[in-house]
Amino acid sequence: MVEPGSNKFKQMFVSYKKYLFVVGTALVLLSIFKLFSYSLSDNLSDGDYEDYFNASYKVFSVRIPKNLNFAGEKVPITDFSVREAVERELVVNTYWQSQSLLLHKRANRWFPLIEPILKKHNIPEDFKYIALIESQLTNVVSPQGATGFWQIIEPTALGYGMEINEEVDERYHVEKSTEAACKYFKEAYKIFNNWTLVAASYNLGMGGIHGQLNKQHVNSYYDLLLNEETGRYVYRVLAMKEIIGRPKVYGYMLRKKDLYPPIQTKRIIVDSTIHNLADFALSQNINYKVLKLFNPWLRANTLSNPEHKKYVIEIPKNGMEVYDLDGNYENSSSDTLNKKDTASAFITDVSPTKDSLVMN
């Protein structure tokens, strides 16, 4: 049973709530106006500034996942030294938004190429994050000469059968360098029988990790005292696995259009000399920049190829106009990075003095 006057009381309460909302909004707007008006004269007091800052700017700690693991190997996060090392990398990379945002974008393009190669070699998928922290998925060169996505040094590359000379450097070839990295991982696993130690050894070397294990009489990465870089290495991998793998948990609200799309390519097989790569590019209806963008392993303006090796040169299948004016792209979710045409052109010789012969 409703008591007399209750409706009137409800109306008064609703009116009072509206009044409080209007007053509150007015106070917020006044504070903003006050801040900007003071900023012009730089007379805002420290107290007013701190009040506005505390009311407007929010920073949150990150939550450490309970089931954190690398390649299925559990991370002992109840160990305070491990937990705080994980937290350091999660905080740094969560709040280094510009860098982590770019890594989200690049991962969408390059991980679909790297993942099948890891799978083919029975390497856990988590190892793709090593390429991400090594190079940020760009073809950089370190001061020590480590090169490409996987930051491979020349002696290691040559030991795994990669070609390096003035005209060709396969460390810049994402697929071939991933194959070489897989060879390293398999070799290291035979020594350590532990994927976490394999990952750490990619930074310090197999001998370096093996020596520290013997010196310190332990058998786990998480029990080792290592130099600053290697000591943070696996934790950086774990942090990027979390942030890239679960972006919304760490505040990254990304749409499909916000990520870099995979680019479909077609293959051109060359078994002879290309005297001028700029002319070759024009013969394929692209330019020199595009040719080098899709084939960074070509390091000069010629490809002499005296031994008539078969090189695979890739060019964009549908040209460079991937986006529309709103930043949307048409690649379906089933497309993979650099998905190849099954039919390849075959170039027998390309010279600036004669037409190229193309056999389909």
Helices and strands as residue ranges (DSSP letters): H 6-41, H 46-56, E 69-70, E 73-74, H 80-95, H 97-120, G 125-127, H 128-135, H 154-159, G 170-172, H 174-192, H 195-204, H 206-216, G 221-223, H 228-245, G 247-250, G 256-258, E 265-270, H 277-283, H 288-294, E 311-316, E 345-347, E 358-359
